[in-house]
Amino acid sequence: MTVHDVQIGALQGGPADLAQYRGKAVLVVNVASKCGLTPQYAGLERLHERYADQGFTVLGVPCNQFMGQEPGSSEEIAEFCSATYGVTFPMTEKVDVNGDDRHALYDELTGTADAEGHTGDIRWNFEKFLIAPDGTVAARFAPQTEPEAAEVVAAVERNLPA
């Protein structure tokens, strides 16, 4: 099983169909609208726009597990992201990323270590996972790592489909 096989809903309803990302690089990010790191939405959107025509997308995954920083409904989240940051990348339904109700997507992701060797539970909003075109996890980045940081851009470029 890979990330492409996981079932998850789209923010606006219906399935998000992760299988559509087979053969593409995807940066999966647990996002929140009321977090100190929320301005990362702008960098995520720029990264998405920069590489979208080369087989790359950002996939936002709203989560309300960190101090209740994503309390909104699907409609409120979508409106906030669009109006505040001009977000055009796809978003999933709001899910749990840790604990007994952790979504299967995060079961697949959390075994991968970041540059500091951290594996397991998501530490905060805006933790990032780069999915290679074959559905494997190519890299993990700490929440504080900016979306356009050199190490993120380099990893994205290494994993763009040929």
C-alpha positions as CSV (number, residue, x, y, z in Angstrom):
1,M,0.0,0.0,0.0
2,T,1.1,3.5,-0.8
3,V,-0.3,7.0,-0.1
4,H,-2.1,6.7,-3.4
5,D,-4.2,3.8,-2.1
6,V,-5.5,5.7,1.0
7,Q,-9.2,6.9,1.0
8,I,-9.8,10.4,2.2
9,G,-12.5,13.0,1.5
10,A,-12.1,16.3,-0.3
11,L,-12.6,19.5,1.7
12,Q,-15.8,20.4,-0.4
13,G,-17.1,16.8,-0.2
14,G,-16.7,13.6,-2.2
15,P,-13.4,11.7,-2.4
16,A,-10.1,13.4,-2.7
17,D,-8.9,10.4,-4.9
18,L,-5.2,10.3,-4.0
19,A,-4.7,7.8,-6.9
20,Q,-4.8,10.8,-9.3
21,Y,-1.4,11.8,-7.9
22,R,0.3,8.6,-9.1
23,G,3.3,9.7,-11.2
24,K,3.4,13.1,-9.5
25,A,5.2,14.6,-6.6
26,V,3.0,15.8,-3.8
27,L,3.8,17.9,-0.7
28,V,1.3,16.8,2.0
29,V,0.9,19.4,4.8
30,N,-1.4,19.4,7.8
31,V,-2.7,23.0,7.9
32,A,-4.6,25.3,10.2
33,S,-6.1,28.8,9.8
34,K,-5.4,30.2,13.3
35,C,-1.7,29.2,13.9
36,G,1.4,31.3,14.1
37,L,2.6,29.3,11.1
38,T,-0.5,30.0,9.0
39,P,1.4,32.5,6.8
40,Q,3.1,29.5,5.3
41,Y,0.0,29.1,3.2
42,A,1.5,31.9,1.0
43,G,4.8,29.9,0.4
44,L,2.9,26.7,-0.1
45,E,0.8,28.4,-2.8
46,R,3.9,29.9,-4.5
47,L,5.6,26.5,-4.4
48,H,2.5,24.9,-5.9
49,E,2.3,27.4,-8.7
50,R,6.0,27.2,-9.5
51,Y,6.0,23.5,-10.1
52,A,2.4,22.6,-11.0
53,D,3.1,22.3,-14.7
54,Q,6.0,19.9,-13.9
55,G,3.9,17.3,-12.1
56,F,3.8,18.7,-8.6
57,T,1.0,19.7,-6.2
58,V,0.6,20.7,-2.6
59,L,-2.1,18.9,-0.7
60,G,-3.5,20.6,2.3
61,V,-4.9,18.5,5.1
62,P,-6.8,20.6,7.7
63,C,-6.4,19.4,11.3
64,N,-7.8,20.8,14.6
65,Q,-5.7,18.8,17.0
66,F,-3.2,21.5,17.9
67,M,-4.8,24.0,20.4
68,G,-8.0,24.1,18.3
69,Q,-6.3,26.2,15.6
70,E,-8.5,24.8,12.8
71,P,-12.0,25.1,14.3
72,G,-13.9,26.1,11.1
73,S,-16.3,24.1,8.9
74,S,-15.2,23.0,5.5
75,E,-16.8,26.0,3.9
76,E,-15.1,28.4,6.4
77,I,-11.7,26.8,5.8
78,A,-12.1,27.0,2.0
79,E,-13.2,30.7,2.2
80,F,-10.3,31.6,4.5
81,C,-7.7,29.9,2.3
82,S,-9.0,31.4,-0.9
83,A,-9.7,34.9,0.4
84,T,-6.6,35.3,2.6
85,Y,-3.9,33.4,0.7
86,G,-5.3,32.8,-2.7
87,V,-4.9,29.1,-2.2
88,T,-5.6,27.0,-5.4
89,F,-4.0,23.7,-4.4
90,P,-6.3,20.9,-3.3
91,M,-7.4,20.3,0.2
92,T,-8.8,17.3,2.0
93,E,-11.4,17.0,4.7
94,K,-10.4,17.9,8.2
95,V,-8.8,14.9,9.9
96,D,-6.9,13.8,13.0
97,V,-3.2,13.3,12.4
98,N,-2.3,11.8,15.8
99,G,-3.9,9.6,18.4
100,D,-6.4,6.7,18.2
101,D,-8.4,8.4,15.4
102,R,-5.3,9.2,13.3
103,H,-6.3,9.1,9.6
104,A,-4.8,6.3,7.5
105,L,-3.0,8.8,5.4
106,Y,-0.9,9.8,8.5
107,D,-0.4,6.1,9.4
108,E,1.4,5.9,6.0
109,L,3.4,9.1,6.6
110,T,4.6,9.2,10.2
111,G,7.1,6.4,10.0
112,T,9.4,8.6,7.9
113,A,12.1,10.5,9.7
114,D,12.9,14.2,9.1
115,A,16.4,15.6,8.9
116,E,16.7,15.5,12.7
117,G,15.6,11.9,12.9
118,H,12.1,12.6,14.2
119,T,9.5,9.9,13.4
120,G,6.1,9.2,14.7
121,D,3.5,11.8,15.8
122,I,3.0,15.1,14.1
123,R,4.5,17.8,16.3
124,W,2.5,20.8,15.1
125,N,0.6,22.4,12.2
126,F,2.4,22.6,8.9
127,E,4.5,19.5,9.2
128,K,5.4,18.5,5.6
129,F,5.8,15.2,3.8
130,L,7.0,15.0,0.2
131,I,5.5,12.0,-1.7
132,A,7.5,10.7,-4.6
133,P,5.7,9.9,-7.9
134,D,5.7,6.2,-6.9
135,G,3.8,6.9,-3.7
136,T,6.6,6.5,-1.3
137,V,7.5,9.2,1.3
138,A,10.7,10.9,0.0
139,A,11.1,13.5,2.7
140,R,9.7,14.9,5.9
141,F,10.1,18.5,7.1
142,A,9.5,20.1,10.5
143,P,6.6,22.5,10.9
144,Q,8.9,25.5,11.2
145,T,10.6,24.7,7.9
146,E,9.3,27.3,5.4
147,P,7.7,25.8,2.2
148,E,10.3,27.7,0.0
149,A,13.3,26.7,2.1
150,A,16.3,25.5,0.0
151,E,15.9,21.9,1.4
152,V,12.3,21.7,0.5
153,V,12.8,23.1,-3.0
154,A,15.7,20.8,-3.6
155,A,13.7,17.8,-2.5
156,V,10.7,18.8,-4.7
157,E,13.0,19.3,-7.7
158,R,14.7,15.8,-7.1
159,N,11.2,14.2,-7.1
160,L,9.6,15.8,-10.0
161,P,8.5,13.2,-12.6
162,A,10.9,12.7,-15.5
